[in-house]
Amino acid sequence: MKKKVIVTGGTGYIGSHTAVELISAGYEVILIDNLSNSEASIADRIGEITGITPILEVFDLCDAERLESFLRKNSDIEAIVHFAAFKAVSESVSKPLKYYRNNLLSLMNLLEAMTVHNIPSLVFSSSCTVYGQPGILPVTEETPVQPALSPYGNTKQIGEEIIRDTVTANNRLKAVSLRYFNPIGAHPSSRIGELPRGVPENLVPFITQTAIGLRETLLVYGNDYNTPDGSCIRDYLHVVDLAKAHVEAVNRLASGKNKTNYEIFNLGTGNGTSVLEAIESFERISGKKLNYKIAGRRPGDIEKIWADPSLANQELGWKTVSSLDEAMRSAWKWEINIRTKTD
Ligand SMILES: NC(=O)c1ccc[n+]([C@@H]2O[C@H](COP(=O)([O-])OP(=O)(O)OC[C@H]3O[C@@H](n4cnc5c(N)ncnc54)[C@H](O)[C@@H]3O)[C@@H](O)[C@H]2O)c1
């Protein structure tokens, strides 16, 4: 019998790619999503890619009673991979309570329900935002966490602490927090990818939407940083590589290979890429010149960060395989696909 894994936020960007990889690895996957930032049709698209359409349960994880009734009907769950959260950094600054309520209440409801229903394993979506602007690069998991620069970032820090305390109090529970650097790109099938609503906060959808003519100008936020070309530096990893790390984390917990009951891993390529280099990569793979202009620095942006992924390489047996150009090419293919097809 297949092991059952619940993917919360499963119709979202990273959740949908992870569902594909989990199904391909032989897990039975059930998606939970309230569709606040995604579409129900993504479940069918996952089915088109894998040949197995996962069940999608549409409800809000802040609704503890609804979660409870779902779990009463679904026993023998091996693990929960928890993506569901709001993620717009700037919106979190103007609407902090919306972020604290959604991101923390959903997590606490899940942990409580996992304890009641004896669900042993949690994989949590954390972020490199927990490191703020580190003094030493690249960042390892030992790099100190710094005060968050946004309520969104704070929900990730507090989320990690809530998990640590809950796992400490309940030795039947194990968890892994994965600190993502900057996921980009789309599935090679172009059936799933990133679907930002409104003006994208992330660079790559901003690039592809500008290139396709949806936005007039790409804004580069600052060229006076202390970096070789003056623009910010990030560690961009292909979302399919990122998704595969979740399969490794679930496998590790399911087979009891975890060294402690709460583990944290950085997920990145180990390479820093500047905004201007990312633009060059896009122009190279697409043959299109981008209309971009330098705007002022954006409040809350850190100057430079990239990962030391050695711990994930060793312990999860995971490593990124796709290059920046490959990830960029998949993002461009996805953008062309969604703008030219209506299905
Ligand atoms: N995309 C990134 O750059 C990035 C980087 C670091 C960490 N993360 C984290 O990874 C996770 C997934 O990010 P993503 O880019 O796929 O975001 P996304 O918005 O595409 O997916 C999140 C999904 O969760 C759902 N959701 C939100 N609140 C919910 C709730 N209360 N109940 C049920 N469903 C709910 C949304 O409808 C959406 O489908 C998030 O926790 C995010 O904070 C993302």
The ligand as an SDF file (V2000), in Angstrom:
LIG
                    3D

 44 48  0  0  0  0  0  0  0  0999 V2000
    8.0400   31.2380   -3.3630 N   0  0  0  0  0  0  0  0  0  0  0  0
    9.0690   31.6420   -2.6430 C   0  0  0  0  0  0  0  0  0  0  0  0
    9.9040   32.4230   -3.1010 O   0  0  0  0  0  0  0  0  0  0  0  0
    9.2530   31.1420   -1.2190 C   0  0  0  0  0  0  0  0  0  0  0  0
   10.4970   31.3200   -0.5840 C   0  0  0  0  0  0  0  0  0  0  0  0
   10.6510   30.8660    0.7290 C   0  0  0  0  0  0  0  0  0  0  0  0
    9.5840   30.2440    1.3800 C   0  0  0  0  0  0  0  0  0  0  0  0
    8.3890   30.0940    0.7290 N   0  0  0  0  0  0  0  0  0  0  0  0
    7.2880   29.4470    1.4440 C   0  0  0  0  0  0  0  0  0  0  0  0
    6.9000   28.2990    0.7310 O   0  0  0  0  0  0  0  0  0  0  0  0
    5.5020   28.0620    0.8840 C   0  0  0  0  0  0  0  0  0  0  0  0
    4.8620   27.9230   -0.4720 C   0  0  0  0  0  0  0  0  0  0  0  0
    5.1050   29.0970   -1.2260 O   0  0  0  0  0  0  0  0  0  0  0  0
    4.5340   29.2690   -2.6950 P   0  0  0  0  0  0  0  0  0  0  0  0
    5.4750   30.1570   -3.4180 O   0  0  0  0  0  0  0  0  0  0  0  0
    4.1890   27.9580   -3.2720 O   0  0  0  0  0  0  0  0  0  0  0  0
    3.2030   30.0960   -2.3730 O   0  0  0  0  0  0  0  0  0  0  0  0
    1.7540   29.9840   -3.0280 P   0  0  0  0  0  0  0  0  0  0  0  0
    0.9830   31.1780   -2.5870 O   0  0  0  0  0  0  0  0  0  0  0  0
    1.8470   29.7070   -4.4920 O   0  0  0  0  0  0  0  0  0  0  0  0
    1.1720   28.6710   -2.3150 O   0  0  0  0  0  0  0  0  0  0  0  0
    0.6290   28.6970   -1.0220 C   0  0  0  0  0  0  0  0  0  0  0  0
   -0.7320   28.0240   -1.0970 C   0  0  0  0  0  0  0  0  0  0  0  0
   -1.3050   27.9780    0.2150 O   0  0  0  0  0  0  0  0  0  0  0  0
   -2.6910   28.2690    0.1240 C   0  0  0  0  0  0  0  0  0  0  0  0
   -3.0810   28.7720    1.4490 N   0  0  0  0  0  0  0  0  0  0  0  0
   -2.6760   29.9100    2.0700 C   0  0  0  0  0  0  0  0  0  0  0  0
   -3.2110   29.9930    3.3030 N   0  0  0  0  0  0  0  0  0  0  0  0
   -3.9800   28.8750    3.4700 C   0  0  0  0  0  0  0  0  0  0  0  0
   -4.7850   28.3780    4.5370 C   0  0  0  0  0  0  0  0  0  0  0  0
   -4.9480   29.0610    5.6780 N   0  0  0  0  0  0  0  0  0  0  0  0
   -5.4300   27.2020    4.3780 N   0  0  0  0  0  0  0  0  0  0  0  0
   -5.3020   26.5000    3.2190 C   0  0  0  0  0  0  0  0  0  0  0  0
   -4.5550   26.9170    2.1730 N   0  0  0  0  0  0  0  0  0  0  0  0
   -3.8970   28.0890    2.2990 C   0  0  0  0  0  0  0  0  0  0  0  0
   -2.8110   29.2670   -1.0220 C   0  0  0  0  0  0  0  0  0  0  0  0
   -4.0840   29.2510   -1.6280 O   0  0  0  0  0  0  0  0  0  0  0  0
   -1.7270   28.7650   -1.9920 C   0  0  0  0  0  0  0  0  0  0  0  0
   -2.2510   27.8560   -2.9370 O   0  0  0  0  0  0  0  0  0  0  0  0
    4.9740   29.2200    1.7210 C   0  0  0  0  0  0  0  0  0  0  0  0
    4.9230   28.8090    3.0610 O   0  0  0  0  0  0  0  0  0  0  0  0
    6.0240   30.2890    1.5160 C   0  0  0  0  0  0  0  0  0  0  0  0
    6.0610   31.1790    2.5900 O   0  0  0  0  0  0  0  0  0  0  0  0
    8.2010   30.5140   -0.5520 C   0  0  0  0  0  0  0  0  0  0  0  0
  1  2  1  0
  2  3  2  0
  2  4  1  0
  4  5  1  0
  4 44  2  0
  5  6  2  0
  6  7  1  0
  7  8  2  0
  8  9  1  0
  8 44  1  0
  9 10  1  0
  9 42  1  0
 10 11  1  0
 11 12  1  0
 11 40  1  0
 12 13  1  0
 13 14  1  0
 14 15  2  0
 14 16  1  0
 14 17  1  0
 17 18  1  0
 18 19  2  0
 18 20  1  0
 18 21  1  0
 21 22  1  0
 22 23  1  0
 23 24  1  0
 23 38  1  0
 24 25  1  0
 25 26  1  0
 25 36  1  0
 26 27  1  0
 26 35  1  0
 27 28  2  0
 28 29  1  0
 29 30  1  0
 29 35  2  0
 30 31  1  0
 30 32  2  0
 32 33  1  0
 33 34  2  0
 34 35  1  0
 36 37  1  0
 36 38  1  0
 38 39  1  0
 40 41  1  0
 40 42  1  0
 42 43  1  0
M  CHG  2   8   1  16  -1
M  END
$$$$
